[in-house]
Amino acid sequence: MPDVTLTGLVKRFGALTAVDHIDLTVTEGEMVTLLGPSGCGKTTTLRMVAGLEVADAGSIRIGGATVFDRAVGIDVPSERRNLGMVFQSYAIWPHMTVFENVAYPLRMRRAPMAERRRKVSEVLALVGLSGREDTPATNLSGGQQQRVALARALVFEPQVLLLDEPLSNLDAKLREHMRFELRVMQSRVGVTTLYVTHDQEEALTLSDRIVVMNEGHIEQAGTPREIYEQPATRFVAEFIGKANFIPLAGAADSDGTSVRVRLTTEDGTLALVLPRSALRAAAPRKGDGGDAGARGACLFIRPEKVSIGARGGALAGDRLRLPARVAGRAYLGDRNEYLLAVGDGVELRVQAALGDDWAPGQTVDLSVGRADVMVYP
C-alpha cells in the first residue's frame, strides 16, 4: 500500500522550474532516497511533501489521504500531515535537556506525562541514548544531537519520516557509522521514509530504492543495484560511482539482436559487437523531440569491471579486448590506480591489485565482459 504518492508535482521559482511534473510512489515501510546534484529539485520536492513549499501543480497523498491538490484547493497544514522531520540543522533547543527536546512533540499534542516518559524512554533506547534524559543539550556531541533529532521525529509515531541530508554536519568517520545505524533503526521501526542527499554512497547504503533527479526531472528510479549496474541514462552513469567513457567513431548500428560500434584505439579503429541490451536510451526532455540520436555516442564501463593483462594474452570468449598504453600509475595503499591511454586522447582509470605492476609507457590489453559494457547516445 502506498504511503506517499506524488502526482504531476510542479514547483516554479519565477522563470525557473525547480520540479517539473514528477510522479512518485513510496510504499509502506519503504526507505526511498532522492539523490542528485545541488539544484536538481530533491529538497524542494521534500519540502512540498512537508507542506513547507506550495506546489504550482499536482497532488500529494500521505497514508491514503490527500494533503495537497492544487486543482481543488486542498492544502493541509504541515503540522496536520503526521510527518516526522529531520533537516540539516537539527534544531536542538540548547536550553532544554534531552528529555525535554525529545518529548516536545508529545507535549504539543498534550500527551499525559506518563505517556511522555514511556515513549521518550523507548525511543531513546532505539537510538542508543538510554539514561541520557537529563543531559543538557549543550553537552551533546554532533552524533548525539543527530540521534536526539531523530528520536524527536519518531517519538510521536509519524506516518512518514522526512530526512533532508541529516548526516551532512557530521565528520566523515561518524557519518559512515551513522549510515548503518540509521538504516537499522528505520528497518526496526518500519516507518516509511523519504530521504534527501547528494551523497551517492549514503544513498546506496541506506535505500530500498533510489530516485535520481536532474534539473527537476526523475532520471531513473530503482534499487541501488539497478541504479549502479544498469544506469538508464548517461547522467545517472556519470553521477553514480566512477565512470569511464570512450567516444565512438561514428554511430552505433543495431540490428535488433546486437549492437555494432567502432572506436579509435592505440592500434587504429576497433569494431566491437555487443548484445542489444547494451544500448541505453537518452533521457528525453520537453522540446528536444526525445531524439536519442547517435551524436556524441560513447561506451560506458565501470573501472572495477576492467582487467589489465599482457598484450596478446589469452581472452575468454565472453570478454572484449581493448589495446591500451599505461599513461600513469598511483599507489593507493591497498591497490594501484592506473591511467590508461586507449587512443584519440581518451584515458581510462582502472584499479588493480598490488601484485599487478604495470609501468608507465608499457603497452597492455584491457579486457571487459560484454555484459558490462553499455552504449549511451
C-alpha positions, 0 to 999 in steps of 0.5 A: 500500500502506498504511503506517499504518492506524488502526482504531476508535482510542479514547483516554479521559482519565477522563470525557473522550474525547480520540479517539473511534473514528477510522479512518485510512489513510496510504499509502506515501510519503504526507505526511498532516497532522492539523490542528485546534484545541488539544484536538481529539485530533491529538497524542494520536492521534500519540502512540498511533501512537508507542506513547507513549499506550495506546489504550482501543480499536482497532488500529494497523498500521505497514508491514503489521504490527500494533503495537497491538490492544487486543482481543488484547493486542498492544502493541509497544514504541515503540522496536520500531515503526521510527518516526522522531520529531520533537516540539516540543522537539527534544531536542538533547543540548547536550553532544554535537556534531552528529555525535554527536546525529545518529548516536545512533540508529545507535549504539543499534542498534550500527551499525559506525562506518563505517556511522555516518559514511556515513549521518550524512554523507548525511543531513546533506547532505539537510538542508543541514548538510554539514561541520557534524559537529563543531559543538557543539550549543550553537552551533546556531541554532533552524533548525539544531537543527530540521534536526539533529532531523530528520536524527536521525529519518531517519538510521536509515531509519524506516518512518514519520516522526512530526512533532508541530508541529516548526516551532512554536519557530521565528520566523515568517520561518524557519518559512515557509522551513522549510515548503518545505524540509521538504516537499522533503526528505520528497518526496526521501526518500519516507518516509511521514509523519504530521504534527501542527499547528494551523497551517492554512497549514503544513498546506496547504503541506506535505500530500498530504492533510489530516485535520481533527479536532474534539473527537476526531472526523475532520471531513473528510479530503482534499487541501488543495484539497478541504479549502479549496474544498469544506469538508464541514462548517461547522467545517472552513469556519470553521477553514480560511482566512477565512470569511464567513457570512450567516444565512438567513431561514428554511430552505433548500428543495431540490428535488433539482436546486437549492437555494432560500434567502432572506436579509435584505439592505440592500434587504429579503429576497433569494431566491437559487437555487443548484445542489444541490451547494451544500448541505453536510451537518452533521457528525453526532455520537453522540446528536444523531440526525445531524439536519442540520436547517435551524436556524441555516442560513447561506451560506458564501463565501470573501472572495477569491471576492467582487467589489465593483462599482457598484450596478446594474452589469452581472452575468454570468449565472453570478454572484449579486448581493448589495446591500451598504453599505461599513461600513469600509475598511483599507489593507493595503499591497498591497490594501484590506480592506473591511467590508461591511454586507449587512443584519440586522447581518451584515458581510462582509470582502472584499479588493480591489485598490488601484485599487478605492476604495470609501468608507465609507457608499457603497452597492455590489453584491457579486457571487459565482459560484454555484459558490462559494457553499455552504449549511451547516445 
